[in-house]
Amino acid sequence: MNLSDPIIYLSLMVFLPALGALALAFFPRGKEEAARYFTLGVTILTFMLSLGLFFDARGVQFKSSVANMQDMFSAPWIPSFGIQYLMGLDGISFPLVVLTTFLSILSFVASWSITKHVKAFCILFLLLETGMIGVFMALDFFLFYVLWEVMLLPMYFLIGVWGGPRKEYAAIKFFLYTLVGSVLMLIAILMLYFNSDLTLLNPQQLASAGVVKVDVSGPRATPEGAFAAWKESEDALAKRFKEITAETDPAKRRQLHTFNILALQHIGQHEESPFLREAWLGKSIQWWAFVLLFIGFAIKVPSVPLHTWLPDAHVEAPTPISMILAGVLLKMGGYGIIRICYPICPAAGYDLAYVVCSIGVVSMVWGAFAALAQNDFKRMVAYSSVSHMGYVVLGLGVWSLGMWSATAPGSFTYNADYWKMGVNGAMFQMIAHGISSAGMFFCVGVLYDRVHHRNLNEFGGIMARMPVYSGFAIVIFFAGLGLPGLCGFIGEVFVVLSVWKYSQLLAVISAAVVILTAAYILWAIQRVYLGAEYRGPHGEALTPMLPREFAIAVPLTVFAIVLGVYPQALLDYMQPSVDQQVQQLADWTERFDETQETLRKSLGKEEPQVASVAP
């Protein structure tokens, strides 16, 4: 096994937890402690593999200055339908992969107190980790969907078996909501697949999508040379490509369908994109695909009004699963929107930009007011996630203003700087929220393990009884609040600033949500950690932190501070890929508006003075 080959290294990183789950199945009954340590070892090794991408020790490295997809590989999987085993990393997916492997270790350490069906818990936990990592790395839509579904069953059982009193209800609700989103996503995937045509792409686009492999040297060192060699190869896809493009009769010309996400992005942004054909009710194929995909991803985010599964799932899930759910699974919704919705369906994103931004703002406000009304500590933190993830949706939806030049009538100039700021802010918010929300659920779990209740009105005086724990908790909750100098501040500020040029009303509302956030965070800190004395049951159980709990709290607190003080450590890896994608969509927007203006002129309408992407 050669770890210098990306297909080996990245595949090992994705499927090592699944291999560990398979090995656990052969562990003898009664070896719970061995199963725990083995699972912990697998999660640590997976994290080490993700850290190895920072270095060039094995020839596979993620470079911070490169915007394109890195370490990409492909292998035939189901050639008859063009389905490939295609994976890769860029600045959008790489931080989320590292976050996943990092939180997997801390979450599993937090699960040490679980004593029921330990081996089954460990197996399901590792299967869940494989699904999460794979989703962020999959570049084939079919593979993406399979890995997306792989997460569903483990999470269902992890909530339904090891959860609280209403665990069955919460697990079924989570399953049904996610399943509805998956069905809508599948419909959109099929719509895009059966209307895609790989033959529309040029050699450069085929190379960037991983269809054609460009070598370091030799005749295949350029996209054109690699394309020429590929067309003459024995590759099944190349043969079909050559056969279709050789057909001279337009009536007999067929389409070469693909599940390749990167190729679908190029097709969606093509001047003659087949996705622009009318489908139903006067809307295009990509408009309906965008709506279906967005609903599926918004359920996972979750956005109002598709958020109601989240509080129940969080309240009933055990602490480690709440950490994973808030820290990683919610980010898959945001990742799907930025990776799939906008690049593949830009015309729909352009048309629905204000709708998406409004959904983000409503989620922020609704989640904040709902959190303010809670007396259950864990439910309050759950609603805070709805509010904080609203910043992500808002930042992704901002489509900056395009201006018709006054000095050169008819010329369109598009400024994508604010949209870049918004998307970078949304990405930063996803990582920061992964740290702070996992930390907040951990802090709630520490108290619940001791006193077995979460009633905010029965706490108080925890600072005096557990000063070290309270110090960690206050830092983490302040990070969730968005205090300057902590991780939650950067993303929120970027998003609010980016919205100002798009809609001052939405910017003012999103900025005002910070006041509501401060209200429920500070009120919770006052009721739980301050005050003269503890007012609830089992006060004698409020003992100092265990070494295991200390080992979880320290890295979460450190990263909450480091990302707040030095955000460039994350932006260096993330920003090049984000800026490149936004700039490509900005170029598409400019071409699209110029085409629309030409069409308006041809119809004899007056030339507009200002063109805005907001409907």
C-alpha positions in Angstrom: 0.0 0.0 0.0 1.6 3.3 -1.2 0.3 6.2 0.9 1.8 8.7 -1.6 -1.0 7.8 -4.0 -4.1 10.0 -3.2 -6.5 7.2 -4.0 -4.9 5.2 -1.2 -4.4 8.0 1.3 -7.8 9.6 1.0 -9.7 6.3 0.7 -7.9 5.1 3.9 -8.9 8.3 5.7 -12.6 7.9 4.7 -13.0 4.1 5.2 -10.6 3.5 8.1 -13.5 4.0 10.6 -15.7 1.6 8.6 -12.9 -1.0 8.7 -12.6 -0.4 12.4 -16.4 -1.0 12.7 -16.0 -4.2 10.8 -13.2 -5.3 13.2 -15.3 -4.5 16.2 -18.0 -6.9 15.0 -15.6 -9.7 15.9 -14.8 -8.5 19.4 -16.0 -11.1 22.0 -18.9 -10.3 24.3 -18.0 -8.6 27.5 -14.9 -6.7 26.2 -16.5 -3.3 26.4 -13.3 -1.5 27.6 -11.3 -3.0 24.8 -13.9 -1.9 22.3 -13.8 1.6 23.7 -10.0 1.9 23.4 -10.0 0.4 20.0 -12.6 2.8 18.7 -10.7 5.7 20.3 -7.5 4.5 18.6 -9.3 4.4 15.2 -10.7 8.0 15.6 -7.2 9.2 16.6 -5.5 7.5 13.7 -8.1 9.0 11.3 -7.4 12.4 12.8 -3.7 11.9 12.3 -4.3 11.1 8.6 -6.2 14.4 8.2 -3.4 16.2 9.9 -0.9 14.5 7.6 -2.4 16.5 4.7 -0.8 19.6 6.2 2.6 18.1 5.6 4.3 16.6 2.5 5.7 13.6 4.4 3.9 11.1 2.1 3.6 13.0 -1.1 -0.1 13.9 -0.5 -0.4 17.4 0.8 -3.0 20.1 0.9 -1.4 23.4 -0.1 -3.0 26.6 1.3 -2.2 28.8 -1.7 -4.0 26.6 -4.3 -7.6 27.3 -5.2 -8.3 24.3 -7.4 -9.2 20.8 -6.3 -6.2 19.0 -4.8 -5.3 15.3 -4.5 -8.2 14.5 -6.8 -8.5 10.9 -8.1 -11.1 8.9 -10.0 -11.7 5.2 -10.7 -14.5 3.6 -12.6 -17.3 2.3 -10.3 -20.4 1.8 -12.5 -19.2 2.6 -16.0 -22.5 1.9 -17.7 -24.0 5.0 -16.1 -20.8 7.1 -15.9 -20.6 6.7 -12.1 -17.1 7.1 -10.7 -15.3 6.7 -7.4 -14.3 10.3 -7.5 -12.9 12.3 -4.5 -10.8 15.3 -3.8 -10.2 18.2 -1.5 -10.2 22.0 -1.8 -10.4 24.9 0.6 -14.2 24.4 1.0 -14.1 20.7 2.0 -10.6 20.4 3.7 -11.4 22.5 6.9 -14.6 20.5 7.3 -12.8 17.2 7.1 -10.3 18.2 9.7 -13.2 19.5 11.9 -15.0 16.2 11.6 -12.0 14.0 12.5 -11.2 16.4 15.4 -14.7 16.4 16.9 -15.0 12.7 16.4 -12.2 12.1 19.0 -13.6 14.6 21.5 -17.2 13.3 21.1 -16.1 9.7 21.6 -14.1 10.6 24.7 -17.3 12.2 26.0 -19.2 8.9 25.4 -17.1 7.0 28.0 -19.9 7.1 30.5 -22.2 5.1 28.2 -22.5 1.6 29.5 -25.4 0.1 27.5 -24.6 -1.9 24.3 -21.1 -0.4 24.2 -19.9 -2.5 21.2 -22.9 -1.5 19.1 -22.5 2.1 20.0 -18.8 2.0 18.9 -19.7 0.3 15.6 -22.4 2.9 14.8 -20.2 5.8 15.8 -17.4 4.7 13.4 -19.9 4.1 10.5 -21.2 7.6 11.1 -17.7 9.0 10.9 -17.1 7.4 7.6 -20.3 8.8 6.2 -19.4 12.3 7.4 -15.9 12.4 6.1 -16.9 10.9 2.8 -19.7 13.4 2.1 -17.2 16.3 2.3 -14.8 14.5 -0.1 -17.1 12.9 -2.7 -17.2 14.6 -6.1 -19.5 12.2 -7.8 -23.2 12.9 -7.2 -24.1 9.3 -6.9 -21.3 8.6 -4.4 -22.2 11.8 -2.5 -25.8 10.6 -2.2 -24.8 7.1 -1.0 -22.5 8.5 1.7 -25.2 11.0 2.7 -27.6 8.2 3.3 -24.9 6.2 5.1 -25.2 8.7 7.9 -28.9 8.4 8.4 -29.2 4.9 10.0 -26.3 5.2 12.5 -27.6 8.6 13.7 -31.2 7.2 13.9 -30.0 4.3 16.2 -27.6 6.4 18.2 -30.5 8.7 19.2 -33.2 6.0 19.3 -31.2 3.5 21.5 -29.0 5.7 23.7 -31.2 8.8 24.0 -33.5 10.2 26.7 -37.1 9.4 27.7 -38.6 10.5 24.3 -35.8 9.0 22.2 -38.0 7.0 19.8 -40.1 10.1 18.9 -37.0 12.2 18.4 -35.2 9.5 16.3 -38.3 8.9 14.1 -38.7 12.7 13.6 -35.1 13.1 12.6 -35.3 10.1 10.3 -38.5 11.3 8.5 -37.3 14.9 8.0 -33.9 13.7 6.7 -35.5 11.1 4.5 -37.9 13.7 2.9 -34.8 15.9 2.2 -33.0 12.9 0.7 -35.9 12.0 -1.6 -36.1 15.6 -2.9 -32.4 15.6 -3.4 -32.6 12.3 -5.4 -35.2 13.8 -7.7 -33.0 16.8 -8.3 -30.0 14.6 -9.0 -31.9 12.6 -11.6 -33.2 15.8 -13.2 -29.6 17.1 -13.5 -28.2 13.8 -14.6 -30.7 13.1 -17.5 -30.3 16.7 -18.8 -26.5 16.9 -18.5 -24.2 16.6 -21.5 -20.5 16.1 -21.0 -19.7 16.8 -24.6 -20.5 20.5 -24.0 -17.2 20.9 -22.1 -13.8 21.8 -23.5 -10.6 20.1 -22.6 -9.7 22.6 -19.9 -13.1 22.0 -18.2 -12.9 18.3 -18.6 -9.4 18.3 -16.9 -10.6 20.5 -14.0 -13.5 18.2 -13.5 -11.2 15.1 -13.2 -12.6 13.5 -16.4 -9.3 13.9 -18.2 -6.1 13.4 -16.2 -3.3 15.8 -16.9 0.3 14.5 -16.3 3.2 16.5 -14.8 5.3 16.1 -18.0 5.1 14.6 -21.5 2.4 15.0 -24.2 -0.4 14.8 -21.6 1.1 17.8 -19.6 -1.6 20.1 -21.1 -5.4 19.7 -21.0 -5.5 19.6 -24.8 -2.8 16.9 -25.0 -4.4 14.9 -22.2 -7.8 15.2 -23.9 -6.4 14.0 -27.2 -4.8 11.0 -25.6 -7.9 10.3 -23.5 -10.2 10.2 -26.6 -8.0 7.5 -28.2 -7.7 5.4 -25.0 -9.7 2.3 -24.1 -11.6 4.1 -21.3 -15.3 3.4 -21.6 -16.3 7.0 -21.0 -13.8 8.2 -23.6 -15.2 5.7 -26.2 -18.8 7.0 -25.6 -17.5 10.6 -25.8 -15.8 9.9 -29.1 -18.8 8.1 -30.5 -21.3 10.8 -29.6 -19.1 13.7 -30.8 -18.5 11.9 -34.1 -22.2 12.0 -34.9 -22.8 14.7 -37.6 -26.6 14.5 -37.7 -28.1 16.8 -35.0 -31.3 14.7 -34.9 -29.3 11.6 -33.9 -27.0 13.4 -31.5 -27.2 12.0 -28.0 -26.2 13.4 -24.7 -23.4 12.0 -22.5 -24.8 12.1 -19.0 -22.7 12.5 -15.9 -22.9 12.5 -12.1 -19.5 14.3 -11.8 -20.3 17.3 -9.6 -17.4 19.4 -11.0 -18.6 18.7 -14.6 -22.2 19.5 -13.6 -20.9 22.9 -12.3 -19.3 23.7 -15.7 -22.5 22.5 -17.5 -24.7 24.7 -15.2 -22.6 27.8 -16.0 -22.3 27.0 -19.7 -23.7 29.6 -22.1 -25.9 26.9 -23.7 -26.6 25.0 -20.5 -29.3 22.3 -21.0 -30.4 23.1 -17.4 -31.9 26.4 -18.7 -34.6 24.6 -20.6 -38.1 25.1 -19.3 -39.4 22.3 -17.2 -42.7 23.2 -15.4 -44.8 26.3 -14.7 -42.5 28.5 -16.8 -39.4 27.7 -14.6 -36.2 26.0 -15.9 -34.8 22.6 -15.0 -32.1 24.2 -12.8 -34.7 26.4 -11.0 -36.6 23.3 -9.8 -33.4 21.4 -9.1 -32.1 24.3 -7.0 -35.4 24.4 -5.0 -35.4 20.7 -4.4 -31.7 20.6 -3.4 -32.0 23.7 -1.2 -34.9 22.2 0.7 -33.0 19.0 1.2 -29.9 20.9 2.5 -32.0 23.4 4.5 -33.5 20.5 6.5 -30.0 19.5 7.5 -28.8 23.1 8.3 -31.7 23.5 9.7 -33.5 26.6 8.5 -36.9 27.8 9.5 -39.5 26.3 9.0 -37.7 23.0 8.5 -36.0 23.1 11.8 -38.4 21.5 14.2 -36.6 18.1 14.3 -33.5 19.6 15.7 -34.5 20.6 19.3 -36.1 17.2 19.9 -33.1 15.3 18.5 -30.7 17.4 20.5 -32.6 17.1 23.8 -33.0 13.3 23.5 -29.6 12.5 22.1 -26.7 11.6 24.4 -24.1 14.3 24.9 -21.5 12.9 22.4 -24.1 12.6 19.7 -25.4 16.1 20.3 -21.8 17.3 19.9 -21.5 15.5 16.5 -24.9 16.6 15.4 -24.3 20.3 16.1 -20.6 20.3 15.2 -20.6 18.3 12.0 -24.0 17.2 10.6 -25.5 20.7 10.4 -22.5 21.8 8.4 -23.4 19.3 5.7 -26.4 21.4 4.8 -24.3 24.5 4.3 -21.6 22.5 2.5 -24.2 21.2 0.0 -25.5 24.7 -0.7 -22.1 26.1 -1.5 -20.7 23.0 -3.3 -23.8 22.0 -5.3 -26.7 24.4 -5.3 -25.1 27.6 -6.5 -22.3 26.3 -8.8 -24.6 23.9 -10.6 -27.8 26.1 -10.7 -26.5 29.7 -10.8 -29.5 31.1 -12.7 -31.8 29.8 -9.9 -29.5 31.1 -7.2 -29.5 34.5 -9.0 -33.3 34.5 -9.1 -33.9 33.3 -5.6 -31.1 35.2 -3.8 -33.4 37.4 -1.8 -35.5 34.4 -0.8 -32.4 32.5 0.5 -31.2 35.6 2.4 -34.6 36.1 3.9 -34.7 32.5 5.1 -31.3 33.0 6.7 -32.5 36.1 8.6 -35.8 34.6 9.7 -33.9 31.6 11.0 -31.5 33.9 13.0 -34.4 35.9 14.6 -36.7 32.9 15.2 -33.9 30.8 16.7 -32.8 33.6 19.0 -36.3 34.3 20.3 -37.0 30.6 20.8 -33.7 30.2 22.7 -34.6 33.1 24.9 -37.9 31.4 25.8 -36.4 28.1 26.9 -36.0 26.8 30.5 -34.3 23.5 29.3 -30.6 24.2 29.1 -30.0 21.8 26.2 -33.0 23.0 24.3 -31.8 26.5 24.6 -28.4 25.6 23.1 -30.3 23.6 20.3 -32.3 26.7 19.3 -29.1 28.8 19.4 -27.8 26.5 16.6 -30.8 27.4 14.5 -30.0 31.0 15.0 -26.2 30.8 14.3 -26.6 28.6 11.2 -28.9 31.3 9.8 -25.7 33.4 9.4 -24.4 30.7 7.2 -27.5 30.7 4.9 -27.5 34.5 4.8 -23.8 34.7 3.9 -24.1 32.1 1.1 -27.2 33.8 -0.3 -25.8 37.3 -0.7 -25.4 38.1 -4.3 -23.8 41.6 -4.5 -25.2 44.4 -6.6 -24.2 44.6 -10.3 -24.2 48.1 -11.8 -24.8 49.3 -15.3 -21.9 51.7 -16.0 -22.9 55.3 -16.4 -19.8 56.1 -18.5 -20.3 53.3 -20.9 -24.0 52.7 -21.4 -24.9 49.1 -21.8 -21.7 47.8 -20.2 -22.1 45.7 -17.1 -19.6 45.6 -14.2 -20.0 43.2 -11.4 -18.4 43.6 -8.0 -18.1 40.2 -6.2 -16.1 41.5 -3.2 -19.1 41.6 -0.9 -20.2 38.1 -1.9 -16.7 36.8 -1.3 -16.8 38.3 2.1 -20.2 36.7 2.8 -19.3 33.2 1.6 -15.9 33.4 3.5 -17.9 34.5 6.6 -20.4 31.7 6.2 -17.6 29.1 5.8 -15.8 30.6 8.9 -19.1 30.5 10.8 -19.5 26.8 10.0 -16.1 26.0 11.5 -16.5 28.4 14.5 -20.0 27.1 15.2 -18.6 23.5 15.0 -16.2 24.4 17.9 -18.5 26.5 20.0 -21.8 24.5 19.7 -20.0 21.2 20.4 -18.4 22.8 23.4 -21.8 24.2 24.6 -23.4 20.8 24.4 -20.5 19.2 26.2 -20.8 21.8 29.0 -24.5 21.0 29.3 -23.7 17.2 29.4 -21.2 17.7 32.2 -23.8 19.1 34.5 -26.5 16.6 33.3 -24.3 13.6 34.1 -24.0 14.9 37.7 -27.5 16.3 38.6 -29.7 14.5 36.0 -31.7 17.6 35.0 -31.4 20.6 32.7 -33.9 23.1 34.2 -32.2 26.5 34.0 -34.3 27.7 37.0 -32.9 25.1 39.3 -29.3 25.8 38.7 -27.1 28.5 40.2 -23.9 28.8 42.2 -22.0 26.4 39.8 -19.1 28.8 39.7 -18.4 28.3 43.4 -18.7 24.5 43.3 -17.0 23.9 40.0 -14.7 26.9 39.2 -12.5 25.2 36.6 -15.4 23.8 34.6 -17.3 27.2 34.9 -14.3 29.0 33.5 -14.2 26.7 30.4 -17.9 27.0 30.0 -18.0 30.7 30.1 -15.3 31.1 27.5 -17.1 28.6 25.2 -20.5 30.3 25.7 -19.0 33.7 25.0 -17.5 32.2 21.8 -21.1 31.2 20.8 -22.2 34.7 21.7 -19.7 36.2 19.2 -17.5 38.1 21.7 -14.6 39.8 19.8 -11.4 37.8 20.3 -13.3 34.5 20.1 -14.2 32.3 17.1 -17.8 33.2 16.8 -17.1 36.9 16.1 -15.3 36.7 12.8 -17.9 34.9 10.7 -20.8 36.9 12.0 -19.1 40.2 11.3 -18.1 39.2 7.7 -21.7 38.1 7.0 -23.3 41.3 8.3 -20.8 43.5 6.4 -21.4 41.6 3.2 -25.2 42.0 3.5 -25.0 45.8 3.8 -24.5 46.5 0.1 -27.2 43.9 -0.8 -30.0 44.9 1.6 -29.5 47.4 4.4 -32.7 46.1 6.1 -31.4 42.6 6.3 -28.1 43.8 7.5 -29.7 45.8 10.3 -31.9 42.9 11.4 -29.0 40.4 11.3 -26.8 42.8 13.3 -29.6 43.2 15.9 -29.8 39.5 16.4 -26.5 39.8 18.3 -28.4 41.6 21.0 -30.9 38.7 21.3 -27.9 36.2 21.3 -26.3 38.2 24.2 -29.6 38.1 26.0 -30.1 34.4 26.1 -26.4 33.5 26.6 -25.9 36.0 29.4 -29.2 35.1 31.1 -28.2 31.4 30.9 -24.8 32.1 32.4 -26.4 34.1 35.2 -28.9 31.4 36.0 -26.5 28.5 35.8 -23.0 29.6 36.9 -23.6 32.7 39.0 -25.8 33.3 42.0 -25.4 32.4 45.7 -26.3 28.7 45.7 -27.4 25.7 43.7 -31.2 25.3 43.9 -31.8 21.9 42.3 -31.5 18.3 43.3 -28.3 16.2 43.7 -26.2 19.1 44.8 -23.7 16.7 46.4 -22.8 15.4 42.9 -21.4 18.7 41.8 -17.8 17.5 41.9 -14.8 19.0 40.0 -14.1 18.0 36.4 -12.7 14.6 35.6 -9.4 14.3 33.7 -11.4 13.0 30.8 -13.7 16.0 30.8 -10.7 18.3 31.2 -9.1 16.7 28.1 -12.2 17.6 26.0 -12.7 21.1 27.3 -9.1 22.3 26.8 -8.8 21.8 23.0 -12.3 23.3 22.4 -11.4 26.3 24.5 -8.0 26.7 22.8 -9.4 26.6 19.3 -12.2 29.0 20.3 -9.5 31.5 21.3 -7.0 30.8 18.5 -9.6 31.2 15.7 -10.8 34.4 17.2 -7.4 35.9 17.7 -5.8 34.6 14.5 -8.5 33.9 12.0 -6.0 33.9 9.1 -4.9 30.5 10.2 -8.2 29.2 8.8 -8.7 31.7 6.0 -5.4 30.9 4.4 -6.7 27.4 3.6 -10.3 28.4 2.9 -10.2 31.7 1.1 -8.5 30.8 -2.3 -11.1 28.2 -3.2 -14.0 30.3 -2.0 -12.9 33.3 -3.9 -12.3 31.4 -7.0 -15.8 29.8 -7.0 -17.5 33.2 -6.2 -15.5 34.9 -9.0 -16.6 32.2 -11.5 -20.2 32.8 -10.5 -19.6 36.6 -10.7 -18.3 36.2 -14.3 -21.3 34.0 -15.1 -23.6 36.7 -13.6 -22.0 39.4 -15.8 -22.4 37.3 -18.9 -26.0 36.5 -17.9 -27.0 40.1 -17.3 -25.4 41.2 -20.6 -27.4 38.5 -22.4 -30.6 39.6 -20.6 -29.9 43.3 -21.5 -29.3 42.3 -25.2 -32.6 40.5 -25.1 -34.4 43.5 -23.6 -33.0 45.7 -26.3 -34.1 43.3 -29.0 -37.7 43.5 -27.6 -37.6 47.3 -27.7 -37.5 47.9 -24.0 -35.7 50.8 -22.3 -32.2 50.2 -21.0 -32.2 49.9 -17.2 -29.9 52.1 -15.2 -29.3 49.7 -12.3 -29.5 45.9 -12.4 -29.7 44.2 -9.0 -29.7 40.5 -8.4 -32.3 40.9 -5.7 -35.7 40.2 -7.2 
